[in-house]
Amino acid sequence: MPRRVRCDSCICRLACGGHRERHESERSMRKQPGKTVADSLTETVEIVLPNDANPLGNILGGKVMHLIDIVGAISAHRHCRSLLVTASVDNVDFVHPIKIGQLIVLRAFVTRTFNTSIEVEVNVFSEDGMTGQRRQTSSAFVTYVAVDRDGRPTRVPPIVPVTAEEKRRYREALARRRRRLAVAASAHRRYFEK
Protein backbone atom coordinates (compact mmCIF):
# COMPACT_ATOMS: atom_id res chain seq x y z
CA MET A 1 0.00 0.00 0.00
CA PRO A 2 1.41 3.44 -0.88
CA ARG A 3 2.62 5.62 1.97
CA ARG A 4 0.46 8.63 2.99
CA VAL A 5 1.96 12.10 2.94
CA ARG A 6 0.71 15.10 4.89
CA CYS A 7 0.85 18.46 3.16
CA ASP A 8 -0.62 21.88 3.92
CA SER A 9 -3.81 21.29 2.01
CA CYS A 10 -4.64 17.59 2.10
CA ILE A 11 -3.59 14.06 2.92
CA CYS A 12 -3.01 11.98 -0.14
CA ARG A 13 -1.24 8.89 -1.39
CA LEU A 14 2.16 9.26 -3.03
CA ALA A 15 0.91 7.10 -5.87
CA CYS A 16 -1.87 9.60 -6.66
CA GLY A 17 -0.74 11.22 -9.90
CA GLY A 18 -3.09 14.21 -9.75
CA HIS A 19 -1.93 15.37 -6.34
CA ARG A 20 1.74 14.43 -6.82
CA GLU A 21 2.16 17.12 -9.49
CA ARG A 22 0.45 19.65 -7.25
CA HIS A 23 2.72 18.83 -4.30
CA GLU A 24 5.84 19.05 -6.44
CA SER A 25 4.66 22.41 -7.73
CA GLU A 26 4.01 23.64 -4.17
CA ARG A 27 7.44 22.46 -2.99
CA SER A 28 9.10 24.32 -5.86
CA MET A 29 7.11 27.47 -4.97
CA ARG A 30 8.37 27.32 -1.38
CA LYS A 31 11.93 27.16 -2.70
CA GLN A 32 11.42 30.17 -4.94
CA PRO A 33 13.25 33.27 -3.81
CA GLY A 34 11.18 36.28 -2.85
CA LYS A 35 10.43 39.00 -5.35
CA THR A 36 10.60 42.74 -4.87
CA VAL A 37 7.76 45.21 -5.11
CA ALA A 38 9.41 46.65 -8.22
CA ASP A 39 9.01 43.26 -9.93
CA SER A 40 5.23 43.67 -9.76
CA LEU A 41 4.98 47.37 -10.63
CA THR A 42 2.39 47.88 -13.36
CA GLU A 43 1.14 51.10 -14.91
CA THR A 44 -1.48 51.51 -17.59
CA VAL A 45 -2.92 54.58 -19.27
CA GLU A 46 -6.16 55.06 -21.23
CA ILE A 47 -7.96 58.06 -22.63
CA VAL A 48 -11.48 58.63 -21.32
CA LEU A 49 -13.90 58.45 -24.25
CA PRO A 50 -17.60 59.42 -24.35
CA ASN A 51 -18.77 55.78 -24.24
CA ASP A 52 -16.98 55.41 -20.86
CA ALA A 53 -18.66 58.47 -19.33
CA ASN A 54 -21.87 59.44 -17.57
CA PRO A 55 -24.11 62.39 -18.69
CA LEU A 56 -21.88 64.79 -16.70
CA GLY A 57 -18.85 63.81 -18.80
CA ASN A 58 -17.10 61.91 -15.99
CA ILE A 59 -15.77 58.39 -16.34
CA LEU A 60 -18.18 55.77 -14.99
CA GLY A 61 -17.30 54.35 -11.58
CA GLY A 62 -17.83 50.83 -12.88
CA LYS A 63 -15.28 51.42 -15.64
CA VAL A 64 -12.74 52.62 -13.05
CA MET A 65 -13.42 49.53 -10.90
CA HIS A 66 -12.98 47.27 -13.94
CA LEU A 67 -9.62 48.87 -14.75
CA ILE A 68 -8.53 48.61 -11.08
CA ASP A 69 -9.22 44.86 -11.18
CA ILE A 70 -7.38 44.40 -14.49
CA VAL A 71 -4.22 46.33 -13.59
CA GLY A 72 -4.19 44.77 -10.10
CA ALA A 73 -4.41 41.28 -11.58
CA ILE A 74 -1.54 42.01 -13.98
CA SER A 75 0.59 43.19 -11.06
CA ALA A 76 -0.24 40.07 -9.01
CA HIS A 77 0.43 37.86 -12.03
CA ARG A 78 3.84 39.45 -12.54
CA HIS A 79 4.63 38.52 -8.96
CA CYS A 80 3.48 34.88 -8.93
CA ARG A 81 3.24 33.89 -12.62
CA SER A 82 0.11 31.91 -11.82
CA LEU A 83 -3.60 31.98 -12.59
CA LEU A 84 -5.48 34.30 -10.24
CA VAL A 85 -8.98 34.99 -9.01
CA THR A 86 -10.15 38.20 -7.37
CA ALA A 87 -11.07 37.51 -3.73
CA SER A 88 -11.93 41.00 -2.45
CA VAL A 89 -11.70 44.70 -3.12
CA ASP A 90 -11.50 47.14 -0.23
CA ASN A 91 -13.72 50.17 -0.47
CA VAL A 92 -13.19 52.44 -3.46
CA ASP A 93 -13.83 56.15 -3.04
CA PHE A 94 -14.10 58.43 -6.05
CA VAL A 95 -12.53 61.61 -4.68
CA HIS A 96 -12.19 63.54 -7.95
CA PRO A 97 -13.82 63.00 -11.36
CA ILE A 98 -11.91 62.13 -14.51
CA LYS A 99 -13.36 63.98 -17.51
CA ILE A 100 -13.79 62.93 -21.13
CA GLY A 101 -10.53 63.61 -22.97
CA GLN A 102 -8.37 63.25 -19.87
CA LEU A 103 -6.10 60.28 -19.31
CA ILE A 104 -6.77 57.73 -16.60
CA VAL A 105 -3.53 56.37 -15.16
CA LEU A 106 -3.55 53.27 -12.95
CA ARG A 107 -0.47 52.24 -10.99
CA ALA A 108 -0.40 48.91 -9.12
CA PHE A 109 2.11 46.95 -7.04
CA VAL A 110 2.12 44.07 -4.58
CA THR A 111 2.17 45.17 -0.93
CA ARG A 112 2.24 41.75 0.75
CA THR A 113 1.78 38.06 0.08
CA PHE A 114 0.37 35.40 2.37
CA ASN A 115 0.27 31.64 1.71
CA THR A 116 -1.91 31.70 -1.40
CA SER A 117 -3.12 35.30 -1.53
CA ILE A 118 -1.61 38.55 -2.72
CA GLU A 119 -2.61 42.07 -1.70
CA VAL A 120 -2.15 44.68 -4.42
CA GLU A 121 -2.45 48.44 -3.99
CA VAL A 122 -3.89 50.26 -7.01
CA ASN A 123 -3.76 54.05 -7.26
CA VAL A 124 -5.78 55.90 -9.88
CA PHE A 125 -4.86 59.30 -11.30
CA SER A 126 -6.29 61.70 -13.83
CA GLU A 127 -3.77 63.28 -16.17
CA ASP A 128 -4.30 66.38 -18.25
CA GLY A 129 -3.11 65.52 -21.74
CA MET A 130 -1.94 69.08 -22.45
CA THR A 131 -0.13 69.97 -19.21
CA GLY A 132 0.79 66.49 -17.93
CA GLN A 133 -0.55 67.43 -14.49
CA ARG A 134 -1.61 64.36 -12.48
CA ARG A 135 -4.13 64.23 -9.66
CA GLN A 136 -4.96 61.15 -7.58
CA THR A 137 -8.64 60.34 -7.89
CA SER A 138 -8.98 57.02 -6.05
CA SER A 139 -7.21 53.98 -4.69
CA ALA A 140 -8.03 50.45 -3.59
CA PHE A 141 -6.49 47.34 -2.11
CA VAL A 142 -7.37 44.23 -4.08
CA THR A 143 -6.76 40.68 -2.87
CA TYR A 144 -6.12 37.91 -5.37
CA VAL A 145 -5.74 34.19 -4.78
CA ALA A 146 -3.36 32.16 -6.93
CA VAL A 147 -4.95 28.97 -8.27
CA ASP A 148 -3.89 26.00 -10.33
CA ARG A 149 -5.67 24.91 -13.52
CA ASP A 150 -8.26 23.05 -11.43
CA GLY A 151 -9.09 26.19 -9.45
CA ARG A 152 -7.37 25.06 -6.24
CA PRO A 153 -5.37 27.64 -4.28
CA THR A 154 -1.61 27.39 -4.74
CA ARG A 155 1.30 28.97 -2.87
CA VAL A 156 2.81 32.26 -3.98
CA PRO A 157 6.40 33.49 -3.64
CA PRO A 158 7.09 35.88 -0.75
CA ILE A 159 7.43 39.61 -1.29
CA VAL A 160 10.66 41.30 -0.21
CA PRO A 161 10.05 44.93 0.78
CA VAL A 162 13.17 47.03 0.23
CA THR A 163 12.41 50.70 0.95
CA ALA A 164 11.05 52.15 4.18
CA GLU A 165 7.76 52.91 2.42
CA GLU A 166 7.46 49.32 1.14
CA LYS A 167 8.18 48.00 4.65
CA ARG A 168 5.48 50.27 6.11
CA ARG A 169 2.93 49.06 3.56
CA TYR A 170 3.98 45.46 4.25
CA ARG A 171 3.33 45.87 8.02
CA GLU A 172 0.00 47.64 7.47
CA ALA A 173 -1.19 44.90 5.10
CA LEU A 174 -1.47 42.42 7.96
CA ALA A 175 -3.91 44.69 9.84
CA ARG A 176 -5.93 45.20 6.64
CA ARG A 177 -6.05 41.44 6.11
CA ARG A 178 -7.31 40.82 9.65
CA ARG A 179 -10.08 43.42 9.19
CA ARG A 180 -10.97 41.96 5.78
CA LEU A 181 -11.24 38.42 7.15
CA ALA A 182 -13.37 39.57 10.10
CA VAL A 183 -15.79 41.41 7.78
CA ALA A 184 -15.90 38.43 5.41
CA ALA A 185 -16.64 36.00 8.26
CA SER A 186 -19.49 38.20 9.46
CA ALA A 187 -20.91 38.55 5.94
CA HIS A 188 -20.64 34.81 5.27
CA ARG A 189 -22.57 34.05 8.46
CA ARG A 190 -25.41 36.27 7.21
CA TYR A 191 -25.35 34.75 3.71
CA PHE A 192 -25.49 31.18 4.89
CA GLU A 193 -27.79 31.44 7.93
CA LYS A 194 -30.74 29.11 7.82
C-alpha positions in Angstrom: 0.0 0.0 0.0 1.4 3.4 -0.9 2.6 5.6 2.0 0.5 8.6 3.0 2.0 12.1 2.9 0.7 15.1 4.9 0.9 18.5 3.2 -0.6 21.9 3.9 -3.8 21.3 2.0 -4.6 17.6 2.1 -3.6 14.1 2.9 -3.0 12.0 -0.1 -1.2 8.9 -1.4 2.2 9.3 -3.0 0.9 7.1 -5.9 -1.9 9.6 -6.7 -0.7 11.2 -9.9 -3.1 14.2 -9.7 -1.9 15.4 -6.3 1.7 14.4 -6.8 2.2 17.1 -9.5 0.5 19.6 -7.3 2.7 18.8 -4.3 5.8 19.1 -6.4 4.7 22.4 -7.7 4.0 23.6 -4.2 7.4 22.5 -3.0 9.1 24.3 -5.9 7.1 27.5 -5.0 8.4 27.3 -1.4 11.9 27.2 -2.7 11.4 30.2 -4.9 13.3 33.3 -3.8 11.2 36.3 -2.8 10.4 39.0 -5.4 10.6 42.7 -4.9 7.8 45.2 -5.1 9.4 46.6 -8.2 9.0 43.3 -9.9 5.2 43.7 -9.8 5.0 47.4 -10.6 2.4 47.9 -13.4 1.1 51.1 -14.9 -1.5 51.5 -17.6 -2.9 54.6 -19.3 -6.2 55.1 -21.2 -8.0 58.1 -22.6 -11.5 58.6 -21.3 -13.9 58.5 -24.3 -17.6 59.4 -24.4 -18.8 55.8 -24.2 -17.0 55.4 -20.9 -18.7 58.5 -19.3 -21.9 59.4 -17.6 -24.1 62.4 -18.7 -21.9 64.8 -16.7 -18.9 63.8 -18.8 -17.1 61.9 -16.0 -15.8 58.4 -16.3 -18.2 55.8 -15.0 -17.3 54.4 -11.6 -17.8 50.8 -12.9 -15.3 51.4 -15.6 -12.7 52.6 -13.1 -13.4 49.5 -10.9 -13.0 47.3 -13.9 -9.6 48.9 -14.7 -8.5 48.6 -11.1 -9.2 44.9 -11.2 -7.4 44.4 -14.5 -4.2 46.3 -13.6 -4.2 44.8 -10.1 -4.4 41.3 -11.6 -1.5 42.0 -14.0 0.6 43.2 -11.1 -0.2 40.1 -9.0 0.4 37.9 -12.0 3.8 39.5 -12.5 4.6 38.5 -9.0 3.5 34.9 -8.9 3.2 33.9 -12.6 0.1 31.9 -11.8 -3.6 32.0 -12.6 -5.5 34.3 -10.2 -9.0 35.0 -9.0 -10.2 38.2 -7.4 -11.1 37.5 -3.7 -11.9 41.0 -2.5 -11.7 44.7 -3.1 -11.5 47.1 -0.2 -13.7 50.2 -0.5 -13.2 52.4 -3.5 -13.8 56.2 -3.0 -14.1 58.4 -6.1 -12.5 61.6 -4.7 -12.2 63.5 -8.0 -13.8 63.0 -11.4 -11.9 62.1 -14.5 -13.4 64.0 -17.5 -13.8 62.9 -21.1 -10.5 63.6 -23.0 -8.4 63.2 -19.9 -6.1 60.3 -19.3 -6.8 57.7 -16.6 -3.5 56.4 -15.2 -3.5 53.3 -13.0 -0.5 52.2 -11.0 -0.4 48.9 -9.1 2.1 47.0 -7.0 2.1 44.1 -4.6 2.2 45.2 -0.9 2.2 41.7 0.7 1.8 38.1 0.1 0.4 35.4 2.4 0.3 31.6 1.7 -1.9 31.7 -1.4 -3.1 35.3 -1.5 -1.6 38.5 -2.7 -2.6 42.1 -1.7 -2.2 44.7 -4.4 -2.4 48.4 -4.0 -3.9 50.3 -7.0 -3.8 54.0 -7.3 -5.8 55.9 -9.9 -4.9 59.3 -11.3 -6.3 61.7 -13.8 -3.8 63.3 -16.2 -4.3 66.4 -18.2 -3.1 65.5 -21.7 -1.9 69.1 -22.5 -0.1 70.0 -19.2 0.8 66.5 -17.9 -0.6 67.4 -14.5 -1.6 64.4 -12.5 -4.1 64.2 -9.7 -5.0 61.2 -7.6 -8.6 60.3 -7.9 -9.0 57.0 -6.0 -7.2 54.0 -4.7 -8.0 50.4 -3.6 -6.5 47.3 -2.1 -7.4 44.2 -4.1 -6.8 40.7 -2.9 -6.1 37.9 -5.4 -5.7 34.2 -4.8 -3.4 32.2 -6.9 -5.0 29.0 -8.3 -3.9 26.0 -10.3 -5.7 24.9 -13.5 -8.3 23.1 -11.4 -9.1 26.2 -9.4 -7.4 25.1 -6.2 -5.4 27.6 -4.3 -1.6 27.4 -4.7 1.3 29.0 -2.9 2.8 32.3 -4.0 6.4 33.5 -3.6 7.1 35.9 -0.7 7.4 39.6 -1.3 10.7 41.3 -0.2 10.0 44.9 0.8 13.2 47.0 0.2 12.4 50.7 0.9 11.1 52.2 4.2 7.8 52.9 2.4 7.5 49.3 1.1 8.2 48.0 4.6 5.5 50.3 6.1 2.9 49.1 3.6 4.0 45.5 4.3 3.3 45.9 8.0 0.0 47.6 7.5 -1.2 44.9 5.1 -1.5 42.4 8.0 -3.9 44.7 9.8 -5.9 45.2 6.6 -6.0 41.4 6.1 -7.3 40.8 9.6 -10.1 43.4 9.2 -11.0 42.0 5.8 -11.2 38.4 7.1 -13.4 39.6 10.1 -15.8 41.4 7.8 -15.9 38.4 5.4 -16.6 36.0 8.3 -19.5 38.2 9.5 -20.9 38.6 5.9 -20.6 34.8 5.3 -22.6 34.0 8.5 -25.4 36.3 7.2 -25.3 34.8 3.7 -25.5 31.2 4.9 -27.8 31.4 7.9 -30.7 29.1 7.8 
